[in-house]
Amino acid sequence: MTATYFAQECPSCGRHLQVRLEYLGRSVACQHCQRQFEAMLTPPQSDSSEDLLNRANELLATVATATRTVPR
């Protein structure tokens, strides 16, 4: 039997994801930014500008930490 997927945008990083239909209504994680969100067919209410800015700062801090730990 083949899995059926639906498209959903990650509410954190905006990447387009293919989510299995059986995960609908469950908590899933984005494979790109690892943020947890609920798999749903309709998009959620958009985050406030402050929430988006806070999330962007979190992601930038993660990247800054990761680049400091990579040996050259």
Secondary structure, DSSP 8 states (H G I E B T S, - for coil): ----EEEEE-TTT--EEEEEGGGTTSEEE-TTT--EEE--SS------HHHHHHHHHHHHHHHHHHHHHS--
